[in-house]
């Protein structure tokens, strides 16, 4: 089987396969990106923003088609898929409308004679390595700010969503992007490493696993290339004793089971103060039972299949390991028979450090409930993780809730809300969750040359 293939995760049927590019095609893509950069960086800003707006419009115009492709290639329910396409469009539009403000020269107040400004300039061709779980959104948050800057893009998408990768490329081409500005590459891992090492490429952005981040970061470091790594997460959702339990339970269930639990910022560890633990568990289970399987192409479906049988097998092994070592299964926990990558909404408690589910990321529809004797213990449980991406804290005492949020070792935290991505808010984590930020002004600055211009 080709490395790049459309396999319907609901049925296991291989629908279409695509060839990996040749080494000669890799060299051609690199040369095209360099030539494209030479021209694109000089294109007037208003023309670059106009292109971004047309890309946004293209996503909206083809939203139904794009959403159906997402359901077919990675199993996302079509209603959630349409929401993702809308988010991707809003990111392109955000940089089209707000980008010029971010690129204004910063005048420095200097002690010496003359004047000095800092310009925000492009740095050159970039490599992007994107995952399958949010196939339009995660491309948009990397591509939009860098096209605005004047950088050019070589984009390797996940091997299980090749048709979406080609469709994104076509939308950008139809919007009027000049040759060499954006190129989809069906490249092998070895070819991507060669691209990163090539002197033409000036930076790399990866969203993916810790293992992939280590590999990409190693190559980037060896060749002095800037990298942004958005890796895994095991996000805590803390429910304090004074929280609105129905609201917290509803939010936690949505945060855990949407996209079949396949999100870095999914609410994977739900930590509840002892005083309200039993009541919360009852409310949460009521919410979780509503997340039942259905055809991902049906607009009423909430829980589709996982993206692959392999991913499901990994998740099932983690759950089975926890159960064998004493964890309690409140809901789900059994792999369905039949074709496809289906796995039910599952709720565990009694997970402890001897179990894989305690330290590893559960990338599927499995929630783990923890009982905490106090808010202080809840913080300790939350921070006892190699990850530090996002978190949420639910409680009605504004000061105490904020105090808990301030103690969490994460890149993003929501108070009485889960972390929800938006074009104007930075996204990223600490610890093993990666380095760098995307979106907002912060995302624009990652692959920018902050050039000092001094005049006497």
Secondary structure, DSSP 8 states (H G I E B T S, - for coil): --SEEEE-TTT--EEEEE----HHHHHHHHHHHHHHHHHHTTS-HHHHHHHHHHHHHHHHHTHHHHHHHHHHHH---HHHHHHHHHHHHHHHHHHHHHHHHHTS-EE---SSSSEEEEEEE---EEEEE--STTTTHHHHHHHHHHHHHT-EEEEE--TT-HHHHHHHHHHHHHTT--TTSEEE----HHHHHHHHHSTTEEEEEEES-HHHHHHHHHHHHHTT-EEEEE----EEEEE-TTS-HHHHHHHHHHHHHGGGG--TTSEEEEEEEGGGHHHHHHHHHHHHTT--B--TTSTT--B---S-HHHHHHHHHHHHHHHHTT-EEEE-----SSSS-----EEEE---TTSHHHHS---SSEEEEEEESSHHHHHHHHHSSSEESEEEEE-S-HHHHHHHHHT--SSEEEESS-----TTS-B--EETTEE--BSHHHHHHTT-EEEEEEE-
